[in-house]
Amino acid sequence: MNHKDTIIALATASGVGAIAVIRISGPEAISLVAANFQSIKSNKSLLDQKSHTLHLGHIIDGVRAIDQVLVSVFKNPNSYTGEDTIEISCHGSSYIQQEIIQLFLKQGCRMADAGEFTLRAFLNGKLDLSQAEAVADLISSDSEASHQVAMQQMRGGFSNEIQLLREQLLNFASLIELELDFAEEDVEFADRSEFKTLIERIQLVLKRLIDSFAVGNVIKNGIPVAIVGEPNVGKSTLLNALLNEERAIVSDIAGTTRDAIEDEMIIDGVTYRFIDTAGIRETTDLVENIGIQKTFEKITQAQVVIYLFDAEKYKIKSDILKLELEVIKNKYPQKQLIIIANKADKISDKERANIQAEIPEIITISAKEKAGIETMTNELTKLVKIGALNNNDTIVTNSRHYDALLKALNEINKVDEGTQLGISSDLLAIDIREALYYFGLITGEVTNDELLGNIFANFCIGK
């Protein structure tokens, strides 16, 4: 692909709106627009205007005025892409958008590929690769937490940490490579004790970043929460209460929910994906049985399990309930479990106290009356550990970065082991080069067309 030509794309969402923004970037961007722009107040040429200026006028095709627009001029290298860039703010008519784009396509522009403006920003040194990927995360962020993580990465927090480690390791690698030139003289330019300290520091940082992916992944993709329990305990009513809408069918007939129903909700800046499942019971109904099998699948996929039971029936079903809770705890020991007694509006304070005494961690609610819902959501936020986000620590959300970090740590561990065994500098240098390679994959010092294609293919057109 030629990344030196002039490209054009709609930068705002397609469809009708108040305004639309069309972005043009490349060596001919300003001259092409200048030839088709007529200023409102004077005959000034865009070619003579300073960078970062706005100009009101008309886009014209010959003698025909297509639209009155506001043109933003950004001259290289002080633009998003590092190239001459024009942004045309026009009226949001789909017809006007297409007329302007078609005009410049006929004059020599090419339609931009997905993410090509950001790709050019990377190729021109305006962003490193992890920052470029953060642009896509920022666009798709739909909660305060995912927005905060993307902003931190886009500002270079993660890149700076990796870059510093890479530079320190590269300095020692250079000294070790130098030793190879004096192999016959048996000299050491790299202080092995300092090198060991550096390796230990790199191991600690890599392990912290790798561990942060568990938090980063749920922040980026949402936290799956399975609502489980027997039929008719109020699972669908709870889902409706959480979402404040009639999302799931509520009925006194047991087995109404036969398939998992999912919807999302943002609580304290974090997205939760609630899954209302089929009630767990013995049944001869084939369709309901399939739904119950899906319930156990959803428990496996969930990070948090909300186990719901009918507070009215606790006295006659307490032994069965305790047995079921033990089964879930033993079968899914890694799952966070919240135990909820629903229909608390139908029992006395004494009955509620008795249940609380037998199961201290229980939360009593009335999903129908929407009582106790806030207590339950507060418990959710306690279980989901996002302290690293609140402390402004670096959090890894990208699976490509996570994979590269794992491989870098593996190579660093080899270097550490080799240092302890006193292996020769040439063998040590091989493992160091491999670790440097994986660091470079994250920030973009190491790239290939396939890698860049995979990354930027996921971007939207115009970004």
N, C-alpha and C positions, 0 to 999 in steps of 0.2 A: 504494500500500500504506500502511495506517495503522501508523505506528511509535510510536504513543502508547498502544496498547492493551496488554493483558497476555498474554504468550505463554508456552507450555510446550513442552518437548521432553525426550526422553531424552538425557542428556549422555554417557553411557557407551555402549559398543558394544551393539547389540541381541543378544538371546539370553540363555541361562542363564549366571549367574555367581554368585560369592559375594555381591556387592552390586551395586546399580545406583544411578545418580545421576540424579534428575529435576530439571531446572532450570526455574524460573519467574521471569519478569522483567516488570516493568511497574508502573503505579501501584496496582494491586489485588493485587499478589503477596502481600504480608504479610497483608492482611486476609482474602483467600480461604483461605490456608493456616491462619491463626489460627482460622477458623470450623470447620475440619475437623481440628484437632489437639488431642489430649488428652495433657497432660503426665503423666509417670509419677509424679512426686513431689508435685505440687501442682496447683492450678487456675490456674496462671499463664497469661497471655495473651501470645502472640507479639508483639502490638501494643505491649506495654510493655517489650519486651526491647531491649537495646543492640545496635548493629551489631557484626558479627563475633563472634557468640556461637553456641554449639551447644546443642541442646535435645533430650532423649530423650523419646519419647512414642509415641502411636499416631495414624496417619491413620485417621479414622473417617468413615463414610458413614451419617449418622443414628446409629443405635445399634450398627451393625456396625463392628467394628474390621477394617480391611483388612490392616494390618501394623504392627509395631513399627519405628520409624524414628528416624533422627537428622536433625534439621532445622538447617540453617545459615542464619543471618539476616544479610543485608548490606543496609544502608540507604543510600539515595542521599545524596550523590553518590559515596560510598566503596564502590563495587562495580565489578565488571568492566564492566557495561553503563552504569554511571552512574545506574541506576534502582534502585528497591527490588527486591531479588533474593532468592529462596529456593532453596536446594538441598536436596532430600530424598534422603537415603541410605537406601534400602530393601533388603530381601533381593532377590537376583537372579533370582527367578522371573519368567518372561515374563508369567504371569498377573497377578502382583502389580503389575508395571510398568504393564500396560495398565489394570488396575483404578484405579490412582491417577491416571493420565493422563486416563482417561475421566471420572473424578469431577470433575476441575477443568475439563475441557472443558464439562461440563454446567453448571458454575457460572460460566462466562463467559470462560474462557481461550480463546485461539486457538492452534492448532498453529504452532510457529515454522517459518519458511522456512529453507532451507539458509543457514547463516552469519548468521542474523538477530541473534543475540546479539552477535556481533562487529560487525555493521553498526551496531547501536545504540551500541556502545562508540565507534565512529567518529563517528556523528552527535552523540553527547554529549560529544565532545572528549576521550575517554579514550585514544584512539589516533589517529595520523594514518593516512592510507590505506596507505602503504608498510608501516607497522607491522602494520596489520590483515592485509595480504596475507602478512606473515611468519608470522602465526599458522597459516595453512593450510600453509605450508612446514614449520613446526616439527612439526605433526601428521604430515605425510607424510615427514619426514626418516627415513632408514633407514641412515645412516652418521654417523660422528663429524664428518666434514667438512660434510655438509649440515646437521647439527644446529648446528654452530658458526656457520655463515653465517646461518642463520635466527635464532639467538639474538642475534647482533650487530645484525641488522636490526630485530628486535623491540624491542631496547633503544634503538633510535633512532639508531644510528651513521650509517646511510645518510641518514635524514631530516635529522639535524642538519647534515650536510655540504651537502645541497641547500638547506636552509632558510637557512643562513648566506650562501650564494651569492645566493639570491633576495633576501634582505634588503639586501645590499650593492648589488645591481643596482637594487633598488627605490628606494633612497636617491638614486642618481644619476638614475634615471628621473624622480623627483619634481622634481629640480633642472632637468632638461632640459624637463620639462613646464612648469615655472615660466617658463623662458625664452620659451616661446611667448606668455605673457601680456604680455611686454615686447618683442615682436618688433620693434616700430617703434623702440625705443631701442637696438637692437643690443648687448645685454649678455649676458654668459655667467656663469651661476651655477655651472655644473658645470665644474670644472677638467679640461680635456681631457687633460692629462698624467697626472693621477691616474686618470681614466676609462680611459685606454689601459692603464695598469698593471693595473687591475681586470679589464679584458676579457682580457688575457693570462693572468691568474691563473685566471679562469673557464675559459678554453680548455684550460689544462693539466689542471685538475681534471676537466673533462668528458671529455677524451681518456683520462685514467687510468681513470675509471669505465667508459667504453665498452670499453676494452681488457680490463678485468677480467671482462667478460661471457663471454669465451672460457673462462676458468677456471670462473666461476660456473655456466655452463651444464652443463659436464661434472660438476661437483660435485653439482648438483641432479639431473641425469638419468642419471648414470653414464657411464663412459668405454668406448666400444665398442672391443673388441680382436678383430681377425680373425686366426684361426689358419689359415694357408694353406701349401700345398706339394703335392708329388706324392702320388698314392695310396700307402697303406701305409707312410708315414713316421712314423706315430704321433700324428697330430693328435687323434684321438678319445681315445687313451690319455692324452695330455697334458691334455685337458679333464677327463677323469675324475680324473687325479692332482691337478689344481688344486682341483676341487670335492670331492675325497675321497669320491666316490661313482660308481657305474656309470651315468653319465648318457647316454653315447653308446655305440653298438654297436662293439665292437672285433673285427676279424676279419682273417685273413691274406688274404682275398679282396680284390683291388683294386676300388675303386669302391663300398665298402660304404656310405659316407656320400653320400647323393644329394640331401640338402637341408641347409640350414644349421640347426644345433642351437645354441641360445643358453641361457646361464645366467649368474647373477650371483654375484660374490664380493667381499667387502670386504677390502681390503689397506691397512693403515696408515690406516684411517678413510675411505678413498675407495672408492666402488663401481665395480667393473669389470664390464662385460658381455662375457663371452667368447663368441665365435662360432666353432664348429667347422664348417668348410666342406668342400664336396666337393673331392676331390683333382683338381689341374689336370693333364690329359693329353689326348691325342688319342683320341677314342673314337667308335664308331658307335652306341653305346647312346643312344637318344633321351632317356630319363629322366635318365641320368647327365649328358648334355650340358646339360640344363636346370639341373641342380645346379651345373655348372661356370660357367654364365652367372651364376647367383646368387652364386657365389663372388666374381666380379669386382664385382658390385653391392655386396656386403658390404665389400669392400676400399674402395670409394668412400665408404661410410658410416662406416667405422672411423676412429678417431683414431690408433690404433696397429696395426701389422701385425706379427704374429709369423710369420716364414718358417721352416718346419721342413724339414729334410732328413735322410736316413738316413746317419749317420756311416760305416756299413759300406760304403756304395756311393760314398763321396766320391771315391775314387781313380779309379773308372771314369766318374764323372759330374761331375767337378769343372768341366769346360768348360761343360757344359749348365747347371750350377748357377749359375756366375758370370754366364752370359748371362741367365738368368731373373731374377737379382737386379738386373742392370742395367736390364732391362725394367721391373721394378716400381719402381725408383728414378726412372727417367725418366718413367714413366706417372703415378706418384703422388709427385711431389717434395715435397709438403707433409706426407706421412705419416711418422710416427715408425716406424722399422723395427728390429725385433730379430731377429737371425739365430741360429737354434738348430740345433745338431747333436745329433740324438736318437740313441738306442741306443748311447751312449758306453760302456756296460758291455761291448759286444761288440768293442771295438777296443783296441789296445795304447796305452800311454802315448806311445810314439814316434809312432804314427799320429795321436793326439790333438794332439801338439805340431806335427806337420806341417800339420794343418788350421788350427791357431791361427796359425801363421806366415804362411799364405797369406791367411787372413781374420782379422785381429787382433781385430775386434769380436765375433767369434763366441762363443757360450756353449754349452758342452757339457753335456748332461743325459742321464739315462735316465728317461724318463717311466714306464716299466714298474716300475723300482725306486724311483721317486720321488727320484732323486738329482739335485741341481743345481736343483731347483724353486725353492728360496729365492733362489738367485743370480739366477734369471730374474725373480722377483717384485720383487727389489731394483732390478733394472734398469728395470722398469716404473715404479716410484715415482720414479726419477730423471728419466725422460722426461716425466712428467706434472708440469708446473710449477705447484705450489700454494704457492709461496713467499709470495704475498700473503696466503694464509690463515694461514701460520705467523707472519707479521709482524703479524697482526691488522689488516690493511688492509681498507677497505671493498670488498666484492665484490658486483657486480650479478648476480643470478640470475634476475630476472624479465624476460621478453621485453617486457612493456608498459613497464617502466622503461627498458629498453635503447632502445626505439623513441622514447620521449619525450626521452631524452638525445641521441640522434642529431639529432632535430629542433631541440632547444634549441641544440646546437652549431652547426647550420646557420644559425640566426638570429643567434647570437653572432658567427659569422664575417661575416655581413652587416653587423652593427654595426661590427665591426673595420674592414672594408673601407670603410664609409661614413665612419667617423672619419678614416681616412687620406685620403679624397677630399674631406673637408671639406663633406659634404652638410649641408643645413639641419636644424635641430633637429626640425622636425615629421616629416621622413622618418626620422630617426634614432629618434625616439620610437616609430614604428610597429614597427620591428624589435625594439626592446627589449621592447615589450608582448608580442610574439609569443614571445620567449624566456621572459619571465615566465609566460606561459600554459602552456608546456610544463613548466617547473619546478613550477607549481601542479598539473598533472595527476598528478605523481608523489606529492606529499604530500597531495593532496586539497583544496587551496584552490580548485581548479577541478574540479567534478564535474557529472555529470548522471545521470538515472535509468538510462539505458542502460549507462553505464560501471559504476555500482555494481551493477547487475543482473548484468553479465558477470563481475565480480570475485567476488561473494559466491555466485553460483550454483555455484561450484566447491568451496565449503565443505561440510563434513558437517553434517547436521542436529544441532542441539544445541550447535553452536559458532558 
